């Protein structure tokens, strides 16, 4: 059974940093693109960042230069390092690979 388990969310002041982790069980991690999405209250879920199996990356314009996605294939884990956080980054952050979603982790940035 494939599962994604996120951790690392929390409350931080504007300008602060957080690092999210997503650990995958099962064989789905290997060879697949890993994604981080977020959903703020009243808004649609949006793709924040992605990393391919070859370590190519994608970032939404709103987080470029502030967020860094990376993966550790040996640990089947993907990370999202978030720097210079802003109140508008407040959302539930979800890890995703193919059809599998994590449970989400709340990130709250206070002004």
C-alpha positions as CSV (number, residue, x, y, z in Angstrom):
1,X,0.0,0.0,0.0
2,X,1.4,3.4,-1.0
3,X,1.3,6.2,1.5
4,X,2.7,9.7,1.7
5,X,3.2,11.2,5.2
6,X,4.0,14.9,5.5
7,X,5.6,16.6,8.4
8,X,7.2,19.9,9.3
9,X,4.4,22.4,9.2
10,X,3.7,24.9,11.9
11,X,3.3,28.6,12.8
12,X,6.1,31.0,11.8
13,X,6.5,34.7,11.6
14,X,6.8,36.5,8.3
15,X,10.4,36.3,7.1
16,X,10.9,32.9,8.8
17,X,11.6,29.5,7.4
18,X,10.2,26.0,7.6
19,X,11.2,22.7,6.0
20,X,8.5,20.2,5.0
21,X,9.2,16.6,4.6
22,X,7.2,13.9,2.8
23,X,8.1,10.3,3.3
24,X,6.8,7.7,0.8
25,X,6.2,4.1,1.5
26,X,5.9,1.5,-1.3
27,X,7.6,1.6,-4.6
28,X,5.9,4.7,-6.1
29,X,8.6,7.1,-5.2
30,X,11.3,5.7,-7.4
31,X,11.3,7.1,-11.0
32,X,8.4,9.5,-10.5
33,X,8.0,13.2,-10.2
34,X,7.2,14.4,-6.7
35,X,5.0,17.4,-6.2
36,X,4.1,19.8,-3.4
37,X,0.7,21.5,-3.7
38,X,-1.0,23.9,-1.3
39,X,-4.5,25.0,-0.7
40,X,-5.5,28.2,1.1
41,X,-9.0,28.7,2.6
42,X,-11.4,29.5,-0.2
43,X,-8.9,28.9,-2.9
44,X,-8.1,26.2,-5.4
45,X,-5.3,23.8,-4.8
46,X,-2.2,24.9,-6.6
47,X,1.1,23.3,-7.6
48,X,3.9,25.0,-5.7
49,X,7.0,22.9,-6.7
50,X,8.0,19.7,-8.4
51,X,11.1,17.6,-8.7
52,X,11.6,14.9,-11.3
53,X,13.5,11.6,-10.9
54,X,16.4,13.3,-12.7
55,X,16.3,16.2,-10.2
56,X,14.9,18.8,-12.6
57,X,12.7,21.2,-10.7
58,X,9.7,23.5,-11.3
59,X,8.5,26.3,-9.1
60,X,5.4,28.5,-9.2
61,X,6.2,32.1,-9.9
62,X,5.0,33.1,-6.4
63,X,7.6,31.0,-4.6
64,X,10.6,31.2,-7.0
65,X,13.8,32.3,-5.2
66,X,12.2,31.5,-1.8
67,X,11.4,27.8,-1.9
68,X,13.6,24.9,-2.7
69,X,12.4,21.3,-3.5
70,X,14.7,18.4,-3.2
71,X,14.5,14.6,-2.9
72,X,16.5,11.9,-1.2
73,X,15.9,8.7,-3.2
74,X,17.6,6.5,-0.6
75,X,15.1,7.6,2.0
76,X,12.1,7.9,-0.4
77,X,11.6,11.4,0.9
78,X,11.0,14.8,-0.7
79,X,11.6,18.1,1.0
80,X,10.3,21.6,0.6
81,X,12.5,24.3,2.2
82,X,10.6,27.5,2.5
83,X,12.5,30.7,3.3
84,X,11.3,34.3,3.5
85,X,7.8,33.2,4.3
86,X,4.9,35.6,3.8
87,X,1.4,35.6,5.2
88,X,0.1,34.7,1.7
89,X,2.0,31.4,2.0
90,X,-0.5,30.3,4.7
91,X,-2.1,27.1,3.5
92,X,-2.4,23.4,3.9
93,X,0.6,21.8,2.0
94,X,0.1,18.5,0.3
95,X,2.7,16.0,-1.1
96,X,1.7,14.2,-4.2
97,X,3.0,11.6,-6.6
98,X,0.8,10.3,-9.5
99,X,-2.6,9.5,-8.0
100,X,-1.4,9.4,-4.3
101,X,-1.9,12.3,-1.9
102,X,-0.6,12.9,1.6
103,X,-2.9,14.1,4.5
104,X,-1.5,17.6,4.3
105,X,0.3,19.8,6.8
106,X,-0.7,23.2,7.9
107,X,1.6,26.2,7.4
108,X,0.6,29.4,9.0
109,X,2.6,32.6,8.6
110,X,1.8,35.5,10.9
111,X,2.4,39.1,9.9
